[in-house]
Amino acid sequence: MNSDTPVPVRERTRGLIIDHAKLLFIGRGYAQTSLQDIATSVGCSKAVISYHFSSKQALLDEVIAPGLAELRQLLNDLAGIPAAAAQAKAARGLVDIATRHRAVVV
């Protein structure tokens, strides 16, 4: 999609749910955040959350997916390079990933 193409409502809603869930998980903790809390924060019903995500765990999986994707890429990049170089690259890469996703790493 180019920047001139509007984002479909379904995708926008899903993105809002993920963004609000992330903020609530960070602020309150996963265990202390309910799907109703997320729905209230987004301004929708709990049914809308359930339409987009099968469970709170599925929603958490989406929240942490970007960091996990970066971690998988780092692991792929390390395959086949000498151990010393891999250690240095792994250390730098892990710090970079943890820094970019520090809110959900803690």
N, CA, C and O atoms as CSV, one atom per row, in Angstrom:
chain,resi,resn,atom,element,x,y,z
A,1,MET,N,N,0.832,-1.179,0.000
A,1,MET,CA,C,0.000,0.000,0.000
A,1,MET,C,C,0.882,1.249,0.000
A,1,MET,O,O,1.849,1.334,0.757
A,2,ASN,N,N,0.543,2.208,-0.848
A,2,ASN,CA,C,1.303,3.451,-0.798
A,2,ASN,C,C,0.687,4.393,0.221
A,2,ASN,O,O,-0.390,4.127,0.754
A,3,SER,N,N,1.371,5.486,0.485
A,3,SER,CA,C,0.926,6.398,1.542
A,3,SER,C,C,-0.373,7.125,1.189
A,3,SER,O,O,-1.010,7.705,2.069
A,4,ASP,N,N,-0.780,7.101,-0.108
A,4,ASP,CA,C,-2.023,7.765,-0.515
A,4,ASP,C,C,-3.242,6.879,-0.315
A,4,ASP,O,O,-4.375,7.359,-0.344
A,5,THR,N,N,-3.015,5.595,-0.112
A,5,THR,CA,C,-4.115,4.656,0.062
A,5,THR,C,C,-4.566,4.662,1.516
A,5,THR,O,O,-3.758,4.427,2.413
A,6,PRO,N,N,-5.843,4.927,1.759
A,6,PRO,CA,C,-6.313,4.926,3.153
A,6,PRO,C,C,-6.247,3.517,3.753
A,6,PRO,O,O,-6.448,2.520,3.059
A,7,VAL,N,N,-5.965,3.461,5.040
A,7,VAL,CA,C,-5.914,2.184,5.741
A,7,VAL,C,C,-7.346,1.750,6.034
A,7,VAL,O,O,-8.131,2.529,6.575
A,8,PRO,N,N,-7.693,0.507,5.679
A,8,PRO,CA,C,-9.056,0.039,5.962
A,8,PRO,C,C,-9.380,0.117,7.455
A,8,PRO,O,O,-8.503,-0.030,8.306
A,9,VAL,N,N,-10.641,0.348,7.747
A,9,VAL,CA,C,-11.096,0.506,9.128
A,9,VAL,C,C,-10.693,-0.697,9.974
A,9,VAL,O,O,-10.255,-0.529,11.112
A,10,ARG,N,N,-10.833,-1.902,9.439
A,10,ARG,CA,C,-10.498,-3.116,10.191
A,10,ARG,C,C,-9.031,-3.093,10.628
A,10,ARG,O,O,-8.716,-3.412,11.774
A,11,GLU,N,N,-8.139,-2.716,9.713
A,11,GLU,CA,C,-6.711,-2.647,10.045
A,11,GLU,C,C,-6.418,-1.532,11.044
A,11,GLU,O,O,-5.607,-1.700,11.955
A,12,ARG,N,N,-7.083,-0.393,10.866
A,12,ARG,CA,C,-6.899,0.721,11.812
A,12,ARG,C,C,-7.337,0.310,13.204
A,12,ARG,O,O,-6.641,0.572,14.184
A,13,THR,N,N,-8.498,-0.339,13.289
A,13,THR,CA,C,-9.008,-0.781,14.588
A,13,THR,C,C,-8.052,-1.777,15.226
A,13,THR,O,O,-7.739,-1.667,16.411
A,14,ARG,N,N,-7.593,-2.736,14.458
A,14,ARG,CA,C,-6.648,-3.735,14.967
A,14,ARG,C,C,-5.379,-3.055,15.485
A,14,ARG,O,O,-4.877,-3.406,16.553
A,15,GLY,N,N,-4.870,-2.094,14.737
A,15,GLY,CA,C,-3.677,-1.355,15.156
A,15,GLY,C,C,-3.908,-0.570,16.443
A,15,GLY,O,O,-3.042,-0.535,17.317
A,16,LEU,N,N,-5.067,0.053,16.555
A,16,LEU,CA,C,-5.397,0.786,17.785
A,16,LEU,C,C,-5.461,-0.150,18.980
A,16,LEU,O,O,-4.976,0.180,20.063
A,17,ILE,N,N,-6.057,-1.312,18.782
A,17,ILE,CA,C,-6.147,-2.284,19.872
A,17,ILE,C,C,-4.747,-2.694,20.321
A,17,ILE,O,O,-4.467,-2.739,21.519
A,18,ILE,N,N,-3.878,-2.988,19.376
A,18,ILE,CA,C,-2.504,-3.384,19.708
A,18,ILE,C,C,-1.794,-2.253,20.444
A,18,ILE,O,O,-1.142,-2.490,21.461
A,19,ASP,N,N,-1.914,-1.035,19.943
A,19,ASP,CA,C,-1.246,0.115,20.575
A,19,ASP,C,C,-1.734,0.338,22.007
A,19,ASP,O,O,-0.931,0.553,22.915
A,20,HIS,N,N,-3.037,0.286,22.203
A,20,HIS,CA,C,-3.586,0.506,23.547
A,20,HIS,C,C,-3.236,-0.653,24.480
A,20,HIS,O,O,-2.929,-0.442,25.653
A,21,ALA,N,N,-3.283,-1.870,23.953
A,21,ALA,CA,C,-2.906,-3.024,24.783
A,21,ALA,C,C,-1.455,-2.901,25.230
A,21,ALA,O,O,-1.133,-3.167,26.388
A,22,LYS,N,N,-0.594,-2.506,24.326
A,22,LYS,CA,C,0.827,-2.343,24.667
A,22,LYS,C,C,0.990,-1.343,25.804
A,22,LYS,O,O,1.694,-1.609,26.778
A,23,LEU,N,N,0.341,-0.206,25.677
A,23,LEU,CA,C,0.445,0.820,26.724
A,23,LEU,C,C,-0.089,0.308,28.063
A,23,LEU,O,O,0.510,0.553,29.110
A,24,LEU,N,N,-1.199,-0.393,28.024
A,24,LEU,CA,C,-1.776,-0.908,29.269
A,24,LEU,C,C,-0.927,-2.036,29.858
A,24,LEU,O,O,-0.742,-2.097,31.074
A,25,PHE,N,N,-0.416,-2.920,29.016
A,25,PHE,CA,C,0.446,-3.995,29.514
A,25,PHE,C,C,1.694,-3.407,30.167
A,25,PHE,O,O,2.152,-3.898,31.199
A,26,ILE,N,N,2.235,-2.365,29.566
A,26,ILE,CA,C,3.424,-1.710,30.123
A,26,ILE,C,C,3.080,-1.016,31.439
A,26,ILE,O,O,3.804,-1.146,32.426
A,27,GLY,N,N,1.976,-0.284,31.444
A,27,GLY,CA,C,1.608,0.510,32.616
A,27,GLY,C,C,1.083,-0.284,33.793
A,27,GLY,O,O,1.417,0.005,34.942
A,28,ARG,N,N,0.266,-1.281,33.516
A,28,ARG,CA,C,-0.390,-2.034,34.587
A,28,ARG,C,C,0.175,-3.430,34.768
A,28,ARG,O,O,0.089,-4.021,35.844
A,29,GLY,N,N,0.750,-3.941,33.698
A,29,GLY,CA,C,1.174,-5.331,33.687
A,29,GLY,C,C,0.151,-6.171,32.946
A,29,GLY,O,O,-1.036,-5.848,32.912
A,30,TYR,N,N,0.624,-7.236,32.364
A,30,TYR,CA,C,-0.243,-8.116,31.582
A,30,TYR,C,C,-1.358,-8.707,32.444
A,30,TYR,O,O,-2.530,-8.658,32.071
A,31,ALA,N,N,-0.991,-9.261,33.590
A,31,ALA,CA,C,-1.972,-9.944,34.443
A,31,ALA,C,C,-3.044,-8.991,34.966
A,31,ALA,O,O,-4.182,-9.404,35.188
A,32,GLN,N,N,-2.693,-7.724,35.163
A,32,GLN,CA,C,-3.631,-6.759,35.726
A,32,GLN,C,C,-4.452,-6.026,34.658
A,32,GLN,O,O,-5.264,-5.162,34.987
A,33,THR,N,N,-4.245,-6.365,33.397
A,33,THR,CA,C,-4.979,-5.718,32.311
A,33,THR,C,C,-5.982,-6.702,31.734
A,33,THR,O,O,-5.621,-7.804,31.321
A,34,SER,N,N,-7.227,-6.302,31.709
A,34,SER,CA,C,-8.277,-7.172,31.151
A,34,SER,C,C,-8.603,-6.733,29.717
A,34,SER,O,O,-8.260,-5.629,29.295
A,35,LEU,N,N,-9.261,-7.609,28.999
A,35,LEU,CA,C,-9.719,-7.237,27.664
A,35,LEU,C,C,-10.706,-6.080,27.753
A,35,LEU,O,O,-10.757,-5.241,26.853
A,36,GLN,N,N,-11.493,-6.024,28.830
A,36,GLN,CA,C,-12.418,-4.901,29.008
A,36,GLN,C,C,-11.647,-3.600,29.207
A,36,GLN,O,O,-12.057,-2.558,28.696
A,37,ASP,N,N,-10.531,-3.645,29.946
A,37,ASP,CA,C,-9.689,-2.451,30.115
A,37,ASP,C,C,-9.211,-1.941,28.759
A,37,ASP,O,O,-9.225,-0.738,28.497
A,38,ILE,N,N,-8.793,-2.859,27.909
A,38,ILE,CA,C,-8.294,-2.487,26.583
A,38,ILE,C,C,-9.434,-1.909,25.753
A,38,ILE,O,O,-9.266,-0.885,25.090
A,39,ALA,N,N,-10.592,-2.560,25.788
A,39,ALA,CA,C,-11.750,-2.066,25.036
A,39,ALA,C,C,-12.126,-0.654,25.476
A,39,ALA,O,O,-12.393,0.214,24.645
A,40,THR,N,N,-12.144,-0.436,26.772
A,40,THR,CA,C,-12.478,0.891,27.302
A,40,THR,C,C,-11.469,1.921,26.827
A,40,THR,O,O,-11.843,3.027,26.438
A,41,SER,N,N,-10.193,1.562,26.856
A,41,SER,CA,C,-9.136,2.479,26.420
A,41,SER,C,C,-9.271,2.821,24.935
A,41,SER,O,O,-9.079,3.970,24.537
A,42,VAL,N,N,-9.599,1.831,24.132
A,42,VAL,CA,C,-9.751,2.044,22.691
A,42,VAL,C,C,-11.037,2.796,22.382
A,42,VAL,O,O,-11.102,3.558,21.417
A,43,GLY,N,N,-12.069,2.580,23.211
A,43,GLY,CA,C,-13.375,3.185,22.960
A,43,GLY,C,C,-14.261,2.272,22.133
A,43,GLY,O,O,-15.061,2.726,21.315
A,44,CYS,N,N,-14.103,0.971,22.363
A,44,CYS,CA,C,-14.917,-0.003,21.646
A,44,CYS,C,C,-15.441,-1.028,22.648
A,44,CYS,O,O,-15.187,-0.923,23.848
A,45,SER,N,N,-16.162,-2.003,22.150
A,45,SER,CA,C,-16.673,-3.050,23.031
A,45,SER,C,C,-15.658,-4.189,23.149
A,45,SER,O,O,-14.757,-4.331,22.322
A,46,LYS,N,N,-15.827,-4.980,24.181
A,46,LYS,CA,C,-14.983,-6.165,24.367
A,46,LYS,C,C,-15.191,-7.126,23.191
A,46,LYS,O,O,-14.265,-7.840,22.805
A,47,ALA,N,N,-16.381,-7.145,22.629
A,47,ALA,CA,C,-16.669,-8.000,21.473
A,47,ALA,C,C,-15.792,-7.625,20.277
A,47,ALA,O,O,-15.372,-8.495,19.515
A,48,VAL,N,N,-15.518,-6.337,20.116
A,48,VAL,CA,C,-14.640,-5.901,19.027
A,48,VAL,C,C,-13.227,-6.444,19.247
A,48,VAL,O,O,-12.577,-6.892,18.303
A,49,ILE,N,N,-12.760,-6.403,20.487
A,49,ILE,CA,C,-11.431,-6.963,20.801
A,49,ILE,C,C,-11.436,-8.452,20.458
A,49,ILE,O,O,-10.507,-8.954,19.826
A,50,SER,N,N,-12.482,-9.151,20.878
A,50,SER,CA,C,-12.575,-10.592,20.637
A,50,SER,C,C,-12.713,-10.929,19.160
A,50,SER,O,O,-12.303,-12.009,18.736
A,51,TYR,N,N,-13.279,-10.032,18.377
A,51,TYR,CA,C,-13.379,-10.231,16.937
A,51,TYR,C,C,-11.978,-10.247,16.311
A,51,TYR,O,O,-11.705,-11.043,15.413
A,52,HIS,N,N,-11.104,-9.374,16.786
A,52,HIS,CA,C,-9.767,-9.243,16.217
A,52,HIS,C,C,-8.758,-10.218,16.809
A,52,HIS,O,O,-7.799,-10.597,16.136
A,53,PHE,N,N,-8.959,-10.630,18.055
A,53,PHE,CA,C,-7.989,-11.482,18.746
A,53,PHE,C,C,-8.719,-12.584,19.497
A,53,PHE,O,O,-9.703,-12.327,20.192
A,54,SER,N,N,-8.239,-13.796,19.355
A,54,SER,CA,C,-8.910,-14.946,19.966
A,54,SER,C,C,-8.759,-14.980,21.481
A,54,SER,O,O,-9.544,-15.632,22.169
A,55,SER,N,N,-7.750,-14.279,22.007
A,55,SER,CA,C,-7.500,-14.287,23.449
A,55,SER,C,C,-6.574,-13.134,23.812
A,55,SER,O,O,-5.991,-12.481,22.947
A,56,LYS,N,N,-6.455,-12.904,25.107
A,56,LYS,CA,C,-5.507,-11.880,25.574
A,56,LYS,C,C,-4.084,-12.299,25.220
A,56,LYS,O,O,-3.256,-11.453,24.882
A,57,GLN,N,N,-3.794,-13.590,25.295
A,57,GLN,CA,C,-2.467,-14.090,24.918
A,57,GLN,C,C,-2.170,-13.813,23.442
A,57,GLN,O,O,-1.051,-13.433,23.096
A,58,ALA,N,N,-3.171,-14.003,22.570
A,58,ALA,CA,C,-2.990,-13.717,21.145
A,58,ALA,C,C,-2.689,-12.238,20.923
A,58,ALA,O,O,-1.894,-11.882,20.053
A,59,LEU,N,N,-3.322,-11.392,21.707
A,59,LEU,CA,C,-3.058,-9.955,21.633
A,59,LEU,C,C,-1.638,-9.645,22.109
A,59,LEU,O,O,-0.931,-8.855,21.484
A,60,LEU,N,N,-1.225,-10.264,23.209
A,60,LEU,CA,C,0.154,-10.083,23.678
A,60,LEU,C,C,1.145,-10.537,22.619
A,60,LEU,O,O,2.167,-9.885,22.404
A,61,ASP,N,N,0.852,-11.645,21.961
A,61,ASP,CA,C,1.730,-12.130,20.896
A,61,ASP,C,C,1.921,-11.068,19.816
A,61,ASP,O,O,3.027,-10.895,19.303
A,62,GLU,N,N,0.854,-10.361,19.473
A,62,GLU,CA,C,0.955,-9.288,18.476
A,62,GLU,C,C,1.753,-8.097,18.997
A,62,GLU,O,O,2.491,-7.460,18.244
A,63,VAL,N,N,1.606,-7.802,20.270
A,63,VAL,CA,C,2.347,-6.683,20.871
A,63,VAL,C,C,3.854,-6.952,20.802
A,63,VAL,O,O,4.636,-6.047,20.507
A,64,ILE,N,N,4.252,-8.183,21.071
A,64,ILE,CA,C,5.692,-8.482,21.110
A,64,ILE,C,C,6.247,-8.969,19.772
A,64,ILE,O,O,7.453,-9.180,19.647
A,65,ALA,N,N,5.384,-9.149,18.774
A,65,ALA,CA,C,5.807,-9.678,17.473
A,65,ALA,C,C,6.935,-8.883,16.806
A,65,ALA,O,O,7.857,-9.502,16.273
A,66,PRO,N,N,6.910,-7.550,16.808
A,66,PRO,CA,C,7.996,-6.834,16.139
A,66,PRO,C,C,9.379,-7.137,16.741
A,66,PRO,O,O,10.345,-7.333,16.003
A,67,GLY,N,N,9.471,-7.173,18.050
A,67,GLY,CA,C,10.746,-7.488,18.689
A,67,GLY,C,C,11.188,-8.911,18.412
A,67,GLY,O,O,12.373,-9.164,18.198
A,68,LEU,N,N,10.246,-9.842,18.415
A,68,LEU,CA,C,10.579,-11.234,18.110
A,68,LEU,C,C,11.044,-11.386,16.670
A,68,LEU,O,O,11.958,-12.162,16.393
A,69,ALA,N,N,10.431,-10.660,15.763
A,69,ALA,CA,C,10.855,-10.711,14.356
A,69,ALA,C,C,12.294,-10.205,14.218
A,69,ALA,O,O,13.092,-10.784,13.480
A,70,GLU,N,N,12.617,-9.139,14.922
A,70,GLU,CA,C,13.993,-8.624,14.880
A,70,GLU,C,C,14.969,-9.622,15.483
A,70,GLU,O,O,16.076,-9.792,14.972
A,71,LEU,N,N,14.575,-10.278,16.556
A,71,LEU,CA,C,15.421,-11.280,17.185
A,71,LEU,C,C,15.652,-12.458,16.243
A,71,LEU,O,O,16.778,-12.942,16.126
A,72,ARG,N,N,14.612,-12.921,15.576
A,72,ARG,CA,C,14.761,-14.009,14.600
A,72,ARG,C,C,15.716,-13.607,13.478
A,72,ARG,O,O,16.552,-14.402,13.051
A,73,GLN,N,N,15.585,-12.368,13.005
A,73,GLN,CA,C,16.468,-11.893,11.940
A,73,GLN,C,C,17.913,-11.864,12.417
A,73,GLN,O,O,18.821,-12.248,11.681
A,74,LEU,N,N,18.126,-11.411,13.643
A,74,LEU,CA,C,19.476,-11.387,14.203
A,74,LEU,C,C,20.047,-12.808,14.252
A,74,LEU,O,O,21.194,-13.035,13.867
A,75,LEU,N,N,19.250,-13.749,14.720
A,75,LEU,CA,C,19.718,-15.140,14.789
A,75,LEU,C,C,20.059,-15.675,13.403
A,75,LEU,O,O,21.052,-16.383,13.237
A,76,ASN,N,N,19.249,-15.343,12.419
A,76,ASN,CA,C,19.551,-15.747,11.040
A,76,ASN,C,C,20.846,-15.116,10.551
A,76,ASN,O,O,21.638,-15.766,9.867
A,77,ASP,N,N,21.063,-13.858,10.897
A,77,ASP,CA,C,22.281,-13.148,10.487
A,77,ASP,C,C,23.532,-13.760,11.121
A,77,ASP,O,O,24.619,-13.686,10.548
A,78,LEU,N,N,23.378,-14.360,12.297
A,78,LEU,CA,C,24.525,-14.926,13.012
A,78,LEU,C,C,24.921,-16.299,12.483
A,78,LEU,O,O,26.052,-16.742,12.687
A,79,ALA,N,N,24.009,-16.960,11.815
A,79,ALA,CA,C,24.277,-18.312,11.320
A,79,ALA,C,C,25.425,-18.295,10.312
A,79,ALA,O,O,25.438,-17.520,9.356
A,80,GLY,N,N,26.368,-19.164,10.561
A,80,GLY,CA,C,27.450,-19.342,9.599
A,80,GLY,C,C,28.607,-18.364,9.699
A,80,GLY,O,O,29.527,-18.435,8.884
A,81,ILE,N,N,28.597,-17.448,10.670
A,81,ILE,CA,C,29.759,-16.567,10.801
A,81,ILE,C,C,30.612,-17.065,11.967
A,81,ILE,O,O,30.098,-17.712,12.880
A,82,PRO,N,N,31.894,-16.772,11.940
A,82,PRO,CA,C,32.790,-17.253,13.002
A,82,PRO,C,C,32.306,-16.840,14.394
A,82,PRO,O,O,31.682,-15.793,14.566
A,83,ALA,N,N,32.608,-17.686,15.382
A,83,ALA,CA,C,32.105,-17.513,16.750
A,83,ALA,C,C,32.414,-16.147,17.335
A,83,ALA,O,O,31.528,-15.515,17.911
A,84,ALA,N,N,33.646,-15.675,17.204
A,84,ALA,CA,C,34.025,-14.381,17.795
A,84,ALA,C,C,33.210,-13.247,17.171
A,84,ALA,O,O,32.717,-12.366,17.876
A,85,ALA,N,N,33.074,-13.277,15.858
A,85,ALA,CA,C,32.285,-12.247,15.174
A,85,ALA,C,C,30.811,-12.366,15.562
A,85,ALA,O,O,30.129,-11.357,15.741
A,86,ALA,N,N,30.321,-13.605,15.690
A,86,ALA,CA,C,28.926,-13.831,16.065
A,86,ALA,C,C,28.647,-13.291,17.461
A,86,ALA,O,O,27.599,-12.690,17.697
A,87,GLN,N,N,29.583,-13.504,18.392
A,87,GLN,CA,C,29.392,-13.004,19.758
A,87,GLN,C,C,29.287,-11.490,19.778
A,87,GLN,O,O,28.405,-10.931,20.430
A,88,ALA,N,N,30.175,-10.836,19.072
A,88,ALA,CA,C,30.159,-9.364,19.044
A,88,ALA,C,C,28.882,-8.847,18.387
A,88,ALA,O,O,28.241,-7.925,18.890
A,89,LYS,N,N,28.521,-9.458,17.249
A,89,LYS,CA,C,27.304,-9.030,16.549
A,89,LYS,C,C,26.065,-9.330,17.389
A,89,LYS,O,O,25.128,-8.532,17.408
A,90,ALA,N,N,26.047,-10.455,18.075
A,90,ALA,CA,C,24.908,-10.820,18.926
A,90,ALA,C,C,24.758,-9.819,20.061
A,90,ALA,O,O,23.649,-9.373,20.357
A,91,ALA,N,N,25.859,-9.467,20.691
A,91,ALA,CA,C,25.804,-8.519,21.807
A,91,ALA,C,C,25.261,-7.172,21.338
A,91,ALA,O,O,24.368,-6.604,21.966
A,92,ARG,N,N,25.799,-6.669,20.242
A,92,ARG,CA,C,25.317,-5.380,19.709
A,92,ARG,C,C,23.850,-5.480,19.303
A,92,ARG,O,O,23.051,-4.593,19.604
A,93,GLY,N,N,23.509,-6.561,18.622
A,93,GLY,CA,C,22.151,-6.736,18.135
A,93,GLY,C,C,21.136,-6.840,19.265
A,93,GLY,O,O,20.064,-6.238,19.198
A,94,LEU,N,N,21.471,-7.602,20.300
A,94,LEU,CA,C,20.560,-7.745,21.434
A,94,LEU,C,C,20.345,-6.421,22.158
A,94,LEU,O,O,19.229,-6.096,22.562
A,95,VAL,N,N,21.427,-5.663,22.318
A,95,VAL,CA,C,21.294,-4.349,22.959
A,95,VAL,C,C,20.422,-3.437,22.109
A,95,VAL,O,O,19.564,-2.728,22.637
A,96,ASP,N,N,20.633,-3.449,20.805
A,96,ASP,CA,C,19.817,-2.611,19.912
A,96,ASP,C,C,18.336,-2.993,19.984
A,96,ASP,O,O,17.468,-2.126,20.083
A,97,ILE,N,N,18.062,-4.288,19.934
A,97,ILE,CA,C,16.678,-4.751,19.989
A,97,ILE,C,C,16.048,-4.402,21.340
A,97,ILE,O,O,14.920,-3.913,21.400
A,98,ALA,N,N,16.779,-4.655,22.406
A,98,ALA,CA,C,16.257,-4.349,23.747
A,98,ALA,C,C,16.012,-2.853,23.911
A,98,ALA,O,O,15.056,-2.452,24.575
A,99,THR,N,N,16.856,-2.034,23.319
A,99,THR,CA,C,16.687,-0.583,23.407
A,99,THR,C,C,15.449,-0.130,22.635
A,99,THR,O,O,14.655,0.667,23.135
A,100,ARG,N,N,15.294,-0.640,21.422
A,100,ARG,CA,C,14.130,-0.258,20.609
A,100,ARG,C,C,12.813,-0.723,21.216
A,100,ARG,O,O,11.783,-0.064,21.070
A,101,HIS,N,N,12.855,-1.859,21.895
A,101,HIS,CA,C,11.624,-2.439,22.447
A,101,HIS,C,C,11.667,-2.464,23.976
A,101,HIS,O,O,11.076,-3.340,24.608
A,102,ARG,N,N,12.362,-1.507,24.552
A,102,ARG,CA,C,12.587,-1.517,26.000
A,102,ARG,C,C,11.301,-1.529,26.826
A,102,ARG,O,O,11.273,-2.074,27.929
A,103,ALA,N,N,10.269,-0.944,26.304
A,103,ALA,CA,C,9.021,-0.893,27.075
A,103,ALA,C,C,8.432,-2.285,27.292
A,103,ALA,O,O,7.796,-2.525,28.319
A,104,VAL,N,N,8.627,-3.191,26.362
A,104,VAL,CA,C,8.054,-4.531,26.505
A,104,VAL,C,C,9.087,-5.569,26.912
A,104,VAL,O,O,8.741,-6.729,27.133
A,105,VAL,N,N,10.351,-5.171,27.015
A,105,VAL,CA,C,11.411,-6.107,27.413
A,105,VAL,C,C,11.490,-6.255,28.907
A,105,VAL,O,O,11.878,-7.313,29.403
A,106,VAL,N,N,11.134,-5.224,29.634
A,106,VAL,CA,C,11.319,-5.192,31.077
A,106,VAL,C,C,10.601,-6.292,31.790
A,106,VAL,O,O,10.672,-6.383,33.016
